[in-house]
Every structure is written in C-alpha cells, then in structure tokens.
Amino acid sequence: MSVEEAITSCLEKQTEHSFVYHVPADFPAFKGHFEGHPLLPGIGQLSFCADSASRLLHKPVEIRAVKRAKFVGPVLPNTHLEITFTARADGWYLVELTNPERGQKISQFILQFVERK
C-alpha cells in the first residue's frame, strides 16, 4: 500500500474546515524513521495536509510552496491528528495540526496549494 493510499484510509472525521486522521502503528512512513522510536517525519505531516486540502477544495491538489513550518510536538504511532485550515487573504492557508485527545499542538504551516495534474 502506498503512503497516499494509507493516508486516505486513515481519515476518521471531516467537518467544514478540519479533518481527523488516526495514524496507526503500521503506517508506512514510520518504517525506518526512527528504528525503535517511530516518529512521523515532517514530509509525512505535509502529505496529510495535502490529502486534507484536496478534500477541502474538492479537487486533487499538491503543495506548491511552504512559507512557514513550525514543529512543536511529535506524531507517534496510534496518534489522532486533527488538521484545521484557515484561508488567508493572500491566497495562502494557515494549517494547524493538533492531537485532539491531548489538546496538544503538533505543527503549524503556512502553505499554498496548486491543482495536481
């Protein structure tokens, strides 16, 4: 199973501007990152952002640019990941990732998306 397929299968809940995923222990991005101490890498977090942005915008998108990336907490196996979007007037999105069970901020991005061809 590809990472993209695995992300799609992780979605548990969707509202107008937020998405909740369950990242299981067998999620492919945990393999080798890091042995004995699995952690979802930053690119994995961005992949979840792109999946939820595609759902939000009702078309397949990819990340065009990252203006800011701030990592403040880990995404460990069996974590719930809530992704919320705030559209900005300049065409960018403020995207925040939290652990909804703990109310803990995980990361924050300012991203721009483009339709995937």
A tleap script that builds the chain and sets N, CA, C and O, in Angstrom:
source leaprc.protein.ff14SB
mol = sequence {
  NMET SER VAL GLU GLU ALA ILE THR SER CYS
  LEU GLU LYS GLN THR GLU HIE SER PHE VAL
  TYR HIE VAL PRO ALA ASP PHE PRO ALA PHE
  LYS GLY HIE PHE GLU GLY HIE PRO LEU LEU
  PRO GLY ILE GLY GLN LEU SER PHE CYS ALA
  ASP SER ALA SER ARG LEU LEU HIE LYS PRO
  VAL GLU ILE ARG ALA VAL LYS ARG ALA LYS
  PHE VAL GLY PRO VAL LEU PRO ASN THR HIE
  LEU GLU ILE THR PHE THR ALA ARG ALA ASP
  GLY TRP TYR LEU VAL GLU LEU THR ASN PRO
  GLU ARG GLY GLN LYS ILE SER GLN PHE ILE
  LEU GLN PHE VAL GLU ARG CLYS
}
set mol.1.N position { 0.849 -1.177 0.000 }
set mol.1.CA position { 0.000 0.000 0.000 }
set mol.1.C position { 0.894 1.240 0.000 }
set mol.1.O position { 1.845 1.329 0.777 }
set mol.2.N position { 0.583 2.187 -0.871 }
set mol.2.CA position { 1.364 3.423 -0.936 }
set mol.2.C position { 1.032 4.322 0.255 }
set mol.2.O position { 0.010 4.136 0.916 }
set mol.3.N position { 1.894 5.285 0.518 }
set mol.3.CA position { 1.647 6.248 1.596 }
set mol.3.C position { 0.356 7.018 1.314 }
set mol.3.O position { -0.428 7.271 2.229 }
set mol.4.N position { 0.133 7.392 0.051 }
set mol.4.CA position { -1.089 8.130 -0.313 }
set mol.4.C position { -2.340 7.301 -0.009 }
set mol.4.O position { -3.315 7.829 0.526 }
set mol.5.N position { -2.319 6.013 -0.343 }
set mol.5.CA position { -3.455 5.127 -0.043 }
set mol.5.C position { -3.621 4.960 1.467 }
set mol.5.O position { -4.742 4.935 1.976 }
set mol.6.N position { -2.501 4.848 2.173 }
set mol.6.CA position { -2.563 4.701 3.630 }
set mol.6.C position { -3.164 5.938 4.280 }
set mol.6.O position { -3.954 5.820 5.216 }
set mol.7.N position { -2.801 7.125 3.797 }
set mol.7.CA position { -3.359 8.367 4.343 }
set mol.7.C position { -4.869 8.397 4.132 }
set mol.7.O position { -5.618 8.726 5.052 }
set mol.8.N position { -5.312 8.060 2.940 }
set mol.8.CA position { -6.742 8.057 2.631 }
set mol.8.C position { -7.498 7.150 3.587 }
set mol.8.O position { -8.597 7.488 4.026 }
set mol.9.N position { -6.917 5.997 3.913 }
set mol.9.CA position { -7.597 5.051 4.800 }
set mol.9.C position { -7.579 5.493 6.263 }
set mol.9.O position { -8.307 4.926 7.079 }
set mol.10.N position { -6.773 6.483 6.612 }
set mol.10.CA position { -6.666 6.954 8.000 }
set mol.10.C position { -7.743 7.966 8.379 }
set mol.10.O position { -7.952 8.216 9.566 }
set mol.11.N position { -8.433 8.557 7.398 }
set mol.11.CA position { -9.422 9.599 7.703 }
set mol.11.C position { -10.564 9.023 8.533 }
set mol.11.O position { -11.161 8.012 8.163 }
set mol.12.N position { -10.865 9.672 9.657 }
set mol.12.CA position { -11.955 9.230 10.524 }
set mol.12.C position { -13.117 10.213 10.557 }
set mol.12.O position { -14.273 9.809 10.682 }
set mol.13.N position { -12.814 11.500 10.445 }
set mol.13.CA position { -13.864 12.511 10.617 }
set mol.13.C position { -13.512 13.746 9.801 }
set mol.13.O position { -12.347 14.132 9.704 }
set mol.14.N position { -14.533 14.355 9.219 }
set mol.14.CA position { -14.332 15.562 8.419 }
set mol.14.C position { -15.437 16.553 8.754 }
set mol.14.O position { -16.614 16.194 8.809 }
set mol.15.N position { -15.043 17.809 8.978 }
set mol.15.CA position { -16.010 18.889 9.133 }
set mol.15.C position { -15.709 19.911 8.048 }
set mol.15.O position { -14.929 19.639 7.135 }
set mol.16.N position { -16.318 21.073 8.141 }
set mol.16.CA position { -16.137 22.067 7.077 }
set mol.16.C position { -14.679 22.487 6.884 }
set mol.16.O position { -14.229 22.646 5.750 }
set mol.17.N position { -13.939 22.667 7.981 }
set mol.17.CA position { -12.561 23.152 7.872 }
set mol.17.C position { -11.547 22.318 8.646 }
set mol.17.O position { -10.413 22.750 8.853 }
set mol.18.N position { -11.952 21.118 9.076 }
set mol.18.CA position { -10.992 20.288 9.802 }
set mol.18.C position { -11.177 18.809 9.459 }
set mol.18.O position { -12.239 18.372 9.017 }
set mol.19.N position { -10.108 18.071 9.682 }
set mol.19.CA position { -10.047 16.660 9.322 }
set mol.19.C position { -9.335 15.924 10.449 }
set mol.19.O position { -8.313 16.394 10.950 }
set mol.20.N position { -9.866 14.777 10.849 }
set mol.20.CA position { -9.227 13.977 11.894 }
set mol.20.C position { -8.825 12.640 11.279 }
set mol.20.O position { -9.641 11.928 10.693 }
set mol.21.N position { -7.546 12.327 11.434 }
set mol.21.CA position { -6.974 11.078 10.947 }
set mol.21.C position { -6.470 10.278 12.149 }
set mol.21.O position { -6.048 10.849 13.154 }
set mol.22.N position { -6.519 8.964 12.032 }
set mol.22.CA position { -5.860 8.100 13.005 }
set mol.22.C position { -4.639 7.532 12.300 }
set mol.22.O position { -4.762 6.878 11.265 }
set mol.23.N position { -3.462 7.781 12.861 }
set mol.23.CA position { -2.215 7.311 12.261 }
set mol.23.C position { -1.804 6.029 12.998 }
set mol.23.O position { -1.251 6.095 14.096 }
set mol.24.N position { -2.076 4.860 12.391 }
set mol.24.CA position { -1.823 3.589 13.086 }
set mol.24.C position { -0.333 3.261 13.182 }
set mol.24.O position { 0.497 3.829 12.472 }
set mol.25.N position { -0.029 2.347 14.061 }
set mol.25.CA position { 1.368 1.940 14.280 }
set mol.25.C position { 2.015 1.356 13.031 }
set mol.25.O position { 3.233 1.431 12.869 }
set mol.26.N position { 1.198 0.770 12.141 }
set mol.26.CA position { 1.771 0.171 10.931 }
set mol.26.C position { 1.778 1.137 9.738 }
set mol.26.O position { 1.954 0.705 8.599 }
set mol.27.N position { 1.592 2.420 9.985 }
set mol.27.CA position { 1.626 3.402 8.894 }
set mol.27.C position { 2.998 3.354 8.223 }
set mol.27.O position { 4.014 3.379 8.918 }
set mol.28.N position { 3.056 3.284 6.880 }
set mol.28.CA position { 4.326 3.055 6.174 }
set mol.28.C position { 5.434 4.067 6.463 }
set mol.28.O position { 6.608 3.702 6.417 }
set mol.29.N position { 5.107 5.307 6.755 }
set mol.29.CA position { 6.146 6.319 6.978 }
set mol.29.C position { 6.909 6.114 8.281 }
set mol.29.O position { 7.968 6.712 8.471 }
set mol.30.N position { 6.386 5.275 9.188 }
set mol.30.CA position { 7.101 5.003 10.435 }
set mol.30.C position { 8.289 4.062 10.220 }
set mol.30.O position { 9.219 4.045 11.026 }
set mol.31.N position { 8.263 3.285 9.143 }
set mol.31.CA position { 9.332 2.318 8.899 }
set mol.31.C position { 10.668 3.036 8.704 }
set mol.31.O position { 10.829 3.836 7.782 }
set mol.32.N position { 11.604 2.740 9.571 }
set mol.32.CA position { 12.937 3.308 9.433 }
set mol.32.C position { 13.071 4.736 9.931 }
set mol.32.O position { 14.133 5.339 9.774 }
set mol.33.N position { 12.031 5.290 10.522 }
set mol.33.CA position { 12.094 6.687 10.975 }
set mol.33.C position { 11.535 6.786 12.381 }
set mol.33.O position { 10.392 7.231 12.484 }
set mol.34.N position { 12.107 6.476 13.340 }
set mol.34.CA position { 13.461 6.003 13.590 }
set mol.34.C position { 13.370 4.633 14.253 }
set mol.34.O position { 12.457 4.387 15.040 }
set mol.35.N position { 14.288 3.761 13.949 }
set mol.35.CA position { 14.232 2.391 14.475 }
set mol.35.C position { 14.158 2.399 15.999 }
set mol.35.O position { 14.998 2.988 16.680 }
set mol.36.N position { 13.135 1.734 16.511 }
set mol.36.CA position { 12.933 1.670 17.953 }
set mol.36.C position { 12.185 2.855 18.535 }
set mol.36.O position { 11.683 2.774 19.656 }
set mol.37.N position { 12.100 3.944 17.804 }
set mol.37.CA position { 11.414 5.158 18.265 }
set mol.37.C position { 10.666 5.782 17.083 }
set mol.37.O position { 11.040 6.857 16.615 }
set mol.38.N position { 9.606 5.112 16.596 }
set mol.38.CA position { 8.922 5.595 15.392 }
set mol.38.C position { 8.340 6.996 15.566 }
set mol.38.O position { 7.765 7.331 16.601 }
set mol.39.N position { 8.507 7.795 14.528 }
set mol.39.CA position { 8.074 9.185 14.514 }
set mol.39.C position { 7.680 9.531 13.081 }
set mol.39.O position { 8.414 9.226 12.141 }
set mol.40.N position { 6.526 10.165 12.916 }
set mol.40.CA position { 6.114 10.569 11.571 }
set mol.40.C position { 6.978 11.748 11.131 }
set mol.40.O position { 6.981 12.784 11.796 }
set mol.41.N position { 7.709 11.612 10.027 }
set mol.41.CA position { 8.569 12.707 9.573 }
set mol.41.C position { 7.750 13.900 9.082 }
set mol.41.O position { 6.560 13.775 8.792 }
set mol.42.N position { 8.398 15.040 8.995 }
set mol.42.CA position { 7.729 16.261 8.537 }
set mol.42.C position { 7.062 16.104 7.184 }
set mol.42.O position { 5.963 16.618 6.972 }
set mol.43.N position { 7.714 15.398 6.260 }
set mol.43.CA position { 7.111 15.199 4.939 }
set mol.43.C position { 5.827 14.387 5.049 }
set mol.43.O position { 4.910 14.568 4.248 }
set mol.44.N position { 5.751 13.496 6.030 }
set mol.44.CA position { 4.522 12.752 6.271 }
set mol.44.C position { 3.406 13.676 6.746 }
set mol.44.O position { 2.259 13.541 6.319 }
set mol.45.N position { 3.739 14.606 7.623 }
set mol.45.CA position { 2.747 15.583 8.079 }
set mol.45.C position { 2.243 16.421 6.907 }
set mol.45.O position { 1.047 16.686 6.795 }
set mol.46.N position { 3.159 16.835 6.035 }
set mol.46.CA position { 2.758 17.613 4.858 }
set mol.46.C position { 1.897 16.780 3.905 }
set mol.46.O position { 1.006 17.318 3.248 }
set mol.47.N position { 2.154 15.486 3.829 }
set mol.47.CA position { 1.325 14.615 2.987 }
set mol.47.C position { -0.106 14.553 3.516 }
set mol.47.O position { -1.053 14.543 2.729 }
set mol.48.N position { -0.275 14.511 4.827 }
set mol.48.CA position { -1.618 14.562 5.407 }
set mol.48.C position { -2.276 15.915 5.098 }
set mol.48.O position { -3.477 15.975 4.835 }
set mol.49.N position { -1.494 16.991 5.130 }
set mol.49.CA position { -2.024 18.324 4.791 }
set mol.49.C position { -2.522 18.354 3.346 }
set mol.49.O position { -3.595 18.892 3.075 }
set mol.50.N position { -1.761 17.787 2.428 }
set mol.50.CA position { -2.156 17.781 1.015 }
set mol.50.C position { -3.428 16.960 0.810 }
set mol.50.O position { -4.302 17.358 0.040 }
set mol.51.N position { -3.539 15.814 1.493 }
set mol.51.CA position { -4.748 14.995 1.372 }
set mol.51.C position { -5.971 15.763 1.877 }
set mol.51.O position { -7.011 15.787 1.219 }
set mol.52.N position { -5.840 16.380 3.029 }
set mol.52.CA position { -6.992 17.099 3.579 }
set mol.52.C position { -7.304 18.349 2.760 }
set mol.52.O position { -8.471 18.723 2.646 }
set mol.53.N position { -6.297 19.003 2.187 }
set mol.53.CA position { -6.554 20.162 1.314 }
set mol.53.C position { -7.320 19.739 0.069 }
set mol.53.O position { -8.199 20.468 -0.392 }
set mol.54.N position { -7.001 18.580 -0.478 }
set mol.54.CA position { -7.740 18.066 -1.640 }
set mol.54.C position { -9.209 17.857 -1.284 }
set mol.54.O position { -10.093 18.142 -2.092 }
set mol.55.N position { -9.463 17.367 -0.095 }
set mol.55.CA position { -10.841 17.175 0.369 }
set mol.55.C position { -11.530 18.523 0.596 }
set mol.55.O position { -12.693 18.706 0.236 }
set mol.56.N position { -10.805 19.450 1.191 }
set mol.56.CA position { -11.344 20.786 1.471 }
set mol.56.C position { -11.712 21.525 0.186 }
set mol.56.O position { -12.760 22.166 0.105 }
set mol.57.N position { -10.844 21.427 -0.811 }
set mol.57.CA position { -11.015 22.180 -2.053 }
set mol.57.C position { -11.769 21.393 -3.132 }
set mol.57.O position { -12.028 21.912 -4.217 }
set mol.58.N position { -12.117 20.136 -2.825 }
set mol.58.CA position { -12.891 19.273 -3.733 }
set mol.58.C position { -12.222 19.060 -5.087 }
set mol.58.O position { -12.881 18.995 -6.125 }
set mol.59.N position { -10.885 18.953 -5.046 }
set mol.59.CA position { -10.109 18.635 -6.246 }
set mol.59.C position { -8.726 18.177 -5.790 }
set mol.59.O position { -8.277 18.555 -4.708 }
set mol.60.N position { -8.056 17.376 -6.593 }
set mol.60.CA position { -6.725 16.919 -6.185 }
set mol.60.C position { -5.716 18.072 -6.231 }
set mol.60.O position { -5.547 18.727 -7.260 }
set mol.61.N position { -5.062 18.300 -5.109 }
set mol.61.CA position { -4.060 19.364 -5.041 }
set mol.61.C position { -2.763 18.811 -4.479 }
set mol.61.O position { -2.718 17.732 -3.889 }
set mol.62.N position { -1.717 19.583 -4.682 }
set mol.62.CA position { -0.430 19.302 -4.061 }
set mol.62.C position { 0.083 20.616 -3.489 }
set mol.62.O position { -0.405 21.695 -3.827 }
set mol.63.N position { 1.055 20.502 -2.635 }
set mol.63.CA position { 1.629 21.703 -2.026 }
set mol.63.C position { 2.539 22.376 -3.031 }
set mol.63.O position { 3.463 21.767 -3.571 }
set mol.64.N position { 2.254 23.650 -3.270 }
set mol.64.CA position { 3.077 24.429 -4.205 }
set mol.64.C position { 4.252 25.068 -3.477 }
set mol.64.O position { 5.371 25.107 -3.989 }
set mol.65.N position { 3.981 25.567 -2.272 }
set mol.65.CA position { 5.032 26.256 -1.526 }
set mol.65.C position { 4.739 26.198 -0.032 }
set mol.65.O position { 3.588 26.122 0.396 }
set mol.66.N position { 5.813 26.237 0.742 }
set mol.66.CA position { 5.732 26.306 2.200 }
set mol.66.C position { 6.381 27.620 2.613 }
set mol.66.O position { 7.576 27.829 2.409 }
set mol.67.N position { 5.573 28.506 3.199 }
set mol.67.CA position { 6.114 29.788 3.659 }
set mol.67.C position { 6.687 29.654 5.063 }
set mol.67.O position { 7.691 30.280 5.403 }
set mol.68.N position { 6.023 28.814 5.885 }
set mol.68.CA position { 6.496 28.611 7.254 }
set mol.68.C position { 6.166 27.196 7.693 }
set mol.68.O position { 5.110 26.658 7.361 }
set mol.69.N position { 7.082 26.602 8.441 }
set mol.69.CA position { 6.857 25.288 9.047 }
set mol.69.C position { 7.402 25.338 10.465 }
set mol.69.O position { 8.572 25.649 10.692 }
set mol.70.N position { 6.525 25.023 11.415 }
set mol.70.CA position { 6.922 25.040 12.820 }
set mol.70.C position { 6.491 23.712 13.433 }
set mol.70.O position { 5.305 23.385 13.442 }
set mol.71.N position { 7.448 22.953 13.940 }
set mol.71.CA position { 7.187 21.655 14.545 }
set mol.71.C position { 7.374 21.787 16.054 }
set mol.71.O position { 8.444 22.181 16.517 }
set mol.72.N position { 6.330 21.457 16.825 }
set mol.72.CA position { 6.424 21.616 18.274 }
set mol.72.C position { 6.140 20.325 19.050 }
set mol.72.O position { 6.379 20.266 20.256 }
set mol.73.N position { 5.638 19.305 18.376 }
set mol.73.CA position { 5.349 18.041 19.045 }
set mol.73.C position { 5.402 16.900 18.051 }
set mol.73.O position { 5.269 17.120 16.847 }
set mol.74.N position { 5.596 15.678 18.540 }
set mol.74.CA position { 5.726 14.529 17.645 }
set mol.74.C position { 4.381 13.925 17.253 }
set mol.74.O position { 3.377 14.086 17.948 }
set mol.75.N position { 4.392 13.225 16.119 }
set mol.75.CA position { 3.283 12.349 15.736 }
set mol.75.C position { 3.814 10.935 15.906 }
set mol.75.O position { 4.640 10.460 15.126 }
set mol.76.N position { 3.320 10.280 16.940 }
set mol.76.CA position { 3.750 8.933 17.274 }
set mol.76.C position { 2.731 7.927 16.753 }
set mol.76.O position { 1.626 8.313 16.373 }
set mol.77.N position { 3.086 6.641 16.730 }
set mol.77.CA position { 2.121 5.621 16.303 }
set mol.77.C position { 0.842 5.681 17.145 }
set mol.77.O position { 0.880 5.952 18.345 }
set mol.78.N position { -0.280 5.423 16.486 }
set mol.78.CA position { -1.610 5.416 17.106 }
set mol.78.C position { -2.038 6.781 17.634 }
set mol.78.O position { -2.764 6.876 18.624 }
set mol.79.N position { -1.588 7.820 16.971 }
set mol.79.CA position { -1.974 9.186 17.318 }
set mol.79.C position { -3.137 9.630 16.448 }
set mol.79.O position { -3.203 9.300 15.264 }
set mol.80.N position { -4.053 10.380 17.045 }
set mol.80.CA position { -5.069 11.070 16.255 }
set mol.80.C position { -4.491 12.423 15.871 }
set mol.80.O position { -3.858 13.101 16.681 }
set mol.81.N position { -4.716 12.790 14.653 }
set mol.81.CA position { -4.149 14.004 14.081 }
set mol.81.C position { -5.295 14.835 13.532 }
set mol.81.O position { -5.969 14.421 12.589 }
set mol.82.N position { -5.522 16.016 14.123 }
set mol.82.CA position { -6.549 16.922 13.610 }
set mol.82.C position { -5.872 18.027 12.819 }
set mol.82.O position { -4.944 18.677 13.300 }
set mol.83.N position { -6.351 18.227 11.597 }
set mol.83.CA position { -5.787 19.239 10.710 }
set mol.83.C position { -6.859 20.275 10.445 }
set mol.83.O position { -7.942 19.947 9.960 }
set mol.84.N position { -6.558 21.539 10.765 }
set mol.84.CA position { -7.514 22.624 10.527 }
set mol.84.C position { -6.913 23.641 9.571 }
set mol.84.O position { -5.707 23.888 9.571 }
set mol.85.N position { -7.781 24.222 8.758 }
set mol.85.CA position { -7.386 25.184 7.730 }
set mol.85.C position { -8.020 26.535 7.999 }
set mol.85.O position { -9.193 26.633 8.359 }
set mol.86.N position { -7.222 27.570 7.818 }
set mol.86.CA position { -7.735 28.932 7.833 }
set mol.86.C position { -7.234 29.606 6.554 }
set mol.86.O position { -6.031 29.793 6.371 }
set mol.87.N position { -8.166 29.966 5.677 }
set mol.87.CA position { -7.786 30.646 4.423 }
set mol.87.C position { -7.353 32.068 4.751 }
set mol.87.O position { -7.970 32.735 5.581 }
set mol.88.N position { -6.307 32.522 4.107 }
set mol.88.CA position { -5.809 33.887 4.294 }
set mol.88.C position { -6.101 34.703 3.043 }
set mol.88.O position { -6.251 34.153 1.952 }
set mol.89.N position { -6.178 35.995 3.205 }
set mol.89.CA position { -6.498 36.899 2.100 }
set mol.89.C position { -5.449 36.860 0.988 }
set mol.89.O position { -5.759 37.186 -0.158 }
set mol.90.N position { -4.220 36.468 1.304 }
set mol.90.CA position { -3.146 36.452 0.307 }
set mol.90.C position { -3.102 35.157 -0.505 }
set mol.90.O position { -2.176 34.957 -1.291 }
set mol.91.N position { -4.094 34.270 -0.324 }
set mol.91.CA position { -4.146 33.026 -1.090 }
set mol.91.C position { -3.442 31.851 -0.427 }
set mol.91.O position { -3.496 30.733 -0.938 }
set mol.92.N position { -2.792 32.084 0.688 }
set mol.92.CA position { -2.132 31.031 1.444 }
set mol.92.C position { -3.091 30.497 2.505 }
set mol.92.O position { -4.113 31.120 2.793 }
set mol.93.N position { -2.762 29.347 3.084 }
set mol.93.CA position { -3.562 28.746 4.153 }
set mol.93.C position { -2.702 28.561 5.395 }
set mol.93.O position { -1.564 28.098 5.319 }
set mol.94.N position { -3.266 28.929 6.531 }
set mol.94.CA position { -2.677 28.574 7.809 }
set mol.94.C position { -3.216 27.182 8.123 }
set mol.94.O position { -4.428 26.986 8.206 }
set mol.95.N position { -2.315 26.218 8.300 }
set mol.95.CA position { -2.703 24.832 8.546 }
set mol.95.C position { -2.097 24.423 9.887 }
set mol.95.O position { -0.883 24.486 10.084 }
set mol.96.N position { -2.974 24.000 10.804 }
set mol.96.CA position { -2.517 23.620 12.134 }
set mol.96.C position { -2.830 22.153 12.391 }
set mol.96.O position { -3.932 21.684 12.105 }
set mol.97.N position { -1.850 21.433 12.934 }
set mol.97.CA position { -2.007 20.027 13.280 }
set mol.97.C position { -1.965 19.910 14.794 }
set mol.97.O position { -1.050 20.414 15.445 }
set mol.98.N position { -2.971 19.238 15.345 }
set mol.98.CA position { -3.032 19.037 16.793 }
set mol.98.C position { -3.388 17.586 17.093 }
set mol.98.O position { -3.909 16.865 16.242 }
set mol.99.N position { -3.098 17.183 18.308 }
set mol.99.CA position { -3.566 15.911 18.825 }
set mol.99.C position { -4.843 16.239 19.600 }
set mol.99.O position { -4.762 16.781 20.702 }
set mol.100.N position { -6.030 15.922 19.046 }
set mol.100.CA position { -7.277 16.342 19.686 }
set mol.100.C position { -7.529 15.669 21.032 }
set mol.100.O position { -8.255 16.213 21.863 }
set mol.101.N position { -6.950 14.513 21.256 }
set mol.101.CA position { -7.142 13.814 22.527 }
set mol.101.C position { -6.411 14.495 23.666 }
set mol.101.O position { -6.856 14.456 24.813 }
set mol.102.N position { -5.293 15.117 23.348 }
set mol.102.CA position { -4.484 15.779 24.376 }
set mol.102.C position { -4.563 17.299 24.293 }
set mol.102.O position { -4.060 17.999 25.172 }
set mol.103.N position { -5.203 17.816 23.222 }
set mol.103.CA position { -5.239 19.262 23.039 }
set mol.103.C position { -3.851 19.835 22.810 }
set mol.103.O position { -3.585 20.992 23.136 }
set mol.104.N position { -2.973 19.020 22.251 }
set mol.104.CA position { -1.565 19.381 22.071 }
set mol.104.C position { -1.297 19.795 20.632 }
set mol.104.O position { -1.652 19.078 19.697 }
set mol.105.N position { -0.667 20.961 20.456 }
set mol.105.CA position { -0.269 21.390 19.124 }
set mol.105.C position { 0.915 20.548 18.671 }
set mol.105.O position { 1.846 20.290 19.435 }
set mol.106.N position { 0.860 20.124 17.404 }
set mol.106.CA position { 1.932 19.309 16.833 }
set mol.106.C position { 2.780 20.134 15.874 }
set mol.106.O position { 4.008 20.142 15.967 }
set mol.107.N position { 2.117 20.830 14.950 }
set mol.107.CA position { 2.851 21.651 13.991 }
set mol.107.C position { 1.924 22.704 13.395 }
set mol.107.O position { 0.701 22.645 13.524 }
set mol.108.N position { 2.558 23.665 12.741 }
set mol.108.CA position { 1.816 24.742 12.091 }
set mol.108.C position { 2.550 25.101 10.799 }
set mol.108.O position { 3.774 25.228 10.770 }
set mol.109.N position { 1.769 25.259 9.742 }
set mol.109.CA position { 2.339 25.575 8.434 }
set mol.109.C position { 1.582 26.735 7.810 }
set mol.109.O position { 0.409 26.958 8.110 }
set mol.110.N position { 2.254 27.462 6.947 }
set mol.110.CA position { 1.592 28.371 6.019 }
set mol.110.C position { 1.916 27.814 4.640 }
set mol.110.O position { 3.069 27.791 4.209 }
set mol.111.N position { 0.842 27.358 3.950 }
set mol.111.CA position { 1.009 26.610 2.711 }
set mol.111.C position { 0.211 27.227 1.572 }
set mol.111.O position { -0.803 27.896 1.768 }
set mol.112.N position { 0.717 26.970 0.383 }
set mol.112.CA position { -0.001 27.328 -0.853 }
set mol.112.C position { -0.163 26.045 -1.643 }
set mol.112.O position { 0.759 25.234 -1.727 }
set mol.113.N position { -1.351 25.867 -2.225 }
set mol.113.CA position { -1.672 24.655 -2.972 }
set mol.113.C position { -1.899 24.969 -4.434 }
set mol.113.O position { -2.265 26.087 -4.797 }
set mol.114.N position { -1.674 23.961 -5.274 }
set mol.114.CA position { -1.926 24.064 -6.696 }
set mol.114.C position { -2.616 22.770 -7.132 }
set mol.114.O position { -2.347 21.702 -6.581 }
set mol.115.N position { -3.492 22.868 -8.107 }
set mol.115.CA position { -4.197 21.676 -8.575 }
set mol.115.C position { -3.196 20.685 -9.161 }
set mol.115.O position { -2.321 21.049 -9.946 }
set mol.116.N position { -3.347 19.430 -8.760 }
set mol.116.CA position { -2.462 18.363 -9.241 }
set mol.116.C position { -2.919 17.963 -10.637 }
set mol.116.O position { -4.112 17.780 -10.880 }
set mol.117.N position { -1.981 17.832 -11.536 }
set mol.117.CA position { -2.299 17.471 -12.926 }
set mol.117.C position { -2.100 16.011 -13.156 }
set mol.117.O position { -2.318 15.526 -14.267 }
savepdb mol mol.pdb
quit
